[in-house]
Amino acid sequence: MKVAVPRETAGGEARVAATPDTVKRLVGLGATVAVEAGAGVASRILDEEYVAAGATIAPDAGAALADADVVLTVRRPTPELAAHIKRGALVVGIMDPYGNRDALQQMADAGLTAVAMELMPRITRAQVMDVLSSQANLAGYQAVLDAAYVYDRALPMMMTAAGTVPAARVFVMGAGVAGLQAIATARRLGAVVSATDVRPASKEQVESLGGKFVAVEDDEFKQAETAAGYAKPMSPEYQAKQAALVAEHIKKQDIVITTALIPGRPAPRLITAAMIASMKPGSVLVDLAVERGGNVEGAVPGEVVDIGHVKVVGHLNVAGRIAASASQLYAKNLYAFVETLIDKEKKALAVNYEDELVKATVLTRDGAIVHPSFQS
């Protein structure tokens, strides 16, 4: 049973799909592990550390992937990378399947069994495998640091002999995993924090972290959460009422962080040009949904732009901006899942395709797209 870890080739992707710790665990399960040279350097992991954990270092992707039974990746493999992977191999990573059916078909045509970790069901058993949560948690933390870097004033209140510096006001839109971490981080840095979300359960979570909750709490709000814990799309009427409340609140904020995403849909527009124009000079907006169209009107993917007197931060792959920490958590997510696919006694791959975790995450198999959500 061979496990391969190629170096990521996507621009700006510094994460890696395995760490020395997870390599050591995989070896303990009977796997031989091949890591492409330099795969972990951007995450502060040297080749020697992988070797010490029991891996072999392959000089290039082709050598790493040759005859691999399992391929661990961060991003969906490119057609060039897939060409080196044998038919029937299990490829586990973040596959970004929504709106990318051609890419799924390419993986199917290549005979790959592609597993999308971001489709992992949110059940107790799978918590340790939840890549969306592990990476969003870090993105929420990094968003506050990115905002603080651009914001040219102190965040905490400071009382000095020369006078008092007021605390910055931070407003977080969306109180999921990323939003809650942003709230906690901004509070630790001394800011006055408020937050909003359409899910009723989020109010208690926001307040438990010391934030003030801001929302139109009508009957629709009370029913705005799916059984899986995701936000439901809201009616135009509710959106208008919420937008009016937010528009008034946002005028007083120094930093706004938006995190709103619904799986499989474009990011909802939360901040309009008129709202930006109403903000104080020097205010900062951080759009964590910029890769999906953005919550902020005028946000530019991969750039920090000035809209009037407001800076709008649109960094891509925010979790990857702290790659060393992101890789550590992501690799553990992958290992926790792959471990369930291995027969411990025979020390061989033994995938149970009837397992609920496998059924929820397998996109392609035996030359076809098999996930019901992505079949035409």
Secondary structure, 3 states (H helix, E strand, C coil): CEEEECCCCCCCCCCCCCCHHHHHHHHHCCCEEEEECCCCHHHCCCHHHHHHCCCEEECCHHHHHCCCCEEEEEECCCHHHHCCCCCCCEEEEECCCCCCHHHHHHHHHCCCEEEEHHHCCCCHHHHHHCHHHHHHHHHHHHHHHHHHHHCCCCCCCEEECCEEECCCEEEEECCCHHHHHHHHHHHHCCCEEEEECCCCHHHHHHHHCCCEECCCCCHHHHCCECCCCCECCCCHHHHHHHHHHHHHHHCCCCEEEECCCCCCCCCCCCECHHHHHHCCCCCEEEECCHHHCCCECCCCCCCEEEECCEEEECCCCCHHHHHHHHHHHHHHHHHHHHHCCEECCCCEECCCCCCHHHHHHEEEECCEECCHHHCC
